[in-house]
Amino acid sequence: MQVSTPLAPVSALPPLTGDVTDRMCPSRGVLEHVTSRWGVLVLIALRERGYRFSELRRAVAGVSEKMLAQTLQTLERDGFVHREAHPVIPPRVDYSLTPLGEQAAEIVGGLGHWVERALPAVEAARRAYDAR
C-alpha cells in the first residue's frame, strides 16, 4: 500500500488553467472520469482503505468486473489510484488512493453524503412533480 502525504488545502492549489464549460477543455474529461457513477463509488470506497480487486468489487455493489477494471485503469491513468501488483501466485493486486485521489475522494464523498441527507427532499420533489 502506498503511504499518503498530507493533503494540500484547496486554497493552495494553483490558479485555474482550464474551463470545464468549454467542450474542448481537457479538464472536462477528468471531470467525467471522477464523476462517473463507478468513478465516484470507487473513490468513496477507496477512501476507507485500500482493497484487492475482488474486495473492491464487493464493496462497490453492482459494478461488473469489466467496468471496475476500466474505471480503475482510467483513475490510475489520471493519477487518482495507485495499483500495486505483488509477484505472488496467485496474482495479487492492491488498489489505493494517491494524494490527488484522496482530494478527489474527499470532494465526491462529500457530495455522496449530501445526496444521502437530501434524499427525502428529492423524493418529495419527485412525488410533487409526478402529481402535477
C-alpha positions in Angstrom: 0.0 0.0 0.0 1.2 3.5 -0.8 1.9 5.8 2.1 -0.1 9.0 1.7 1.1 12.5 2.4 -0.9 15.3 4.0 -3.3 17.0 1.5 -2.7 20.5 0.5 -5.6 22.7 1.2 -7.7 23.6 -1.8 -6.6 27.2 -1.4 -3.0 26.0 -2.0 -3.9 24.6 -5.5 -2.6 26.6 -8.5 -5.0 29.0 -10.2 -7.4 27.6 -12.7 -5.9 27.0 -16.1 -8.9 25.3 -17.7 -12.6 25.8 -18.3 -14.8 22.7 -17.9 -17.7 24.5 -19.6 -15.6 24.6 -22.8 -16.2 21.4 -24.8 -12.6 21.3 -25.9 -11.0 21.7 -22.4 -9.1 18.6 -21.3 -10.3 19.2 -17.7 -13.8 18.1 -18.9 -12.5 14.5 -19.5 -11.0 14.4 -16.0 -14.3 15.7 -14.5 -16.1 12.9 -16.4 -13.8 10.3 -15.0 -14.1 11.4 -11.4 -17.9 12.0 -11.5 -18.9 8.9 -13.5 -21.2 6.6 -11.5 -18.4 4.0 -10.9 -15.7 6.6 -10.5 -17.5 8.2 -7.6 -18.2 4.9 -5.9 -14.7 3.6 -6.4 -13.2 6.8 -4.9 -15.6 6.7 -2.0 -14.8 3.0 -1.3 -11.0 3.5 -1.6 -11.3 6.5 0.8 -12.0 4.0 3.6 -8.9 1.8 2.8 -7.0 0.0 0.1 -8.7 -3.0 -1.5 -7.8 -6.0 -3.6 -9.8 -6.1 -6.8 -12.3 -8.8 -5.7 -12.8 -6.9 -2.4 -13.4 -3.7 -4.2 -15.9 -5.3 -6.5 -17.9 -6.5 -3.5 -17.6 -3.0 -1.8 -19.0 -1.3 -4.9 -22.1 -3.3 -5.2 -23.5 -3.7 -8.8 -20.3 -3.0 -10.7 -19.3 -5.6 -13.3 -15.8 -6.9 -13.4 -15.2 -5.2 -16.8 -16.5 -1.8 -15.6 -14.5 -1.9 -12.4 -11.3 -2.8 -14.4 -12.0 0.1 -16.8 -12.7 2.5 -14.0 -9.6 1.6 -12.1 -7.4 1.9 -15.2 -8.9 5.3 -16.0 -8.4 6.6 -12.4 -4.9 5.2 -12.3 -4.0 6.9 -15.6 -5.4 10.2 -14.3 -3.2 9.8 -11.1 -6.0 9.2 -8.6 -5.5 5.5 -7.9 -2.3 3.6 -7.1 -2.1 0.0 -8.4 0.4 -2.3 -6.7 0.9 -5.8 -8.2 2.6 -8.3 -6.0 4.7 -11.0 -7.6 3.0 -13.9 -6.0 0.9 -16.9 -7.1 -2.0 -16.5 -7.3 -1.5 -12.9 -8.5 -2.4 -10.2 -6.0 -3.1 -6.6 -6.9 -3.9 -3.9 -4.3 -5.6 -0.5 -5.1 -5.3 2.6 -3.0 -5.7 6.3 -3.4 -2.9 8.7 -4.3 -2.7 12.0 -2.6 -4.6 13.5 -5.6 -7.1 10.7 -5.3 -7.6 11.4 -1.6 -8.5 15.0 -2.5 -11.0 13.9 -5.2 -12.5 11.3 -2.9 -13.0 13.8 -0.2 -14.9 16.1 -2.6 -17.1 13.4 -4.2 -17.5 11.7 -0.8 -19.0 15.0 0.5 -21.3 15.1 -2.5 -22.3 11.5 -1.8 -23.1 12.2 1.8 -25.1 15.3 0.8 -27.2 13.2 -1.6 -27.9 10.7 1.2 -29.1 13.5 3.5 -31.1 15.2 0.8 -32.8 12.1 -0.4 -36.1 12.7 1.5 -36.4 16.2 -0.1 -35.6 14.8 -3.5 -38.2 12.0 -3.1 -40.8 14.6 -2.0 -40.0 16.8 -5.0 -40.4 13.8 -7.3 -43.8 12.9 -5.9 -44.9 16.6 -6.3 -43.7 16.7 -9.8 -45.3 13.4 -10.7 -48.6 14.5 -9.2 -48.8 17.6 -11.5 
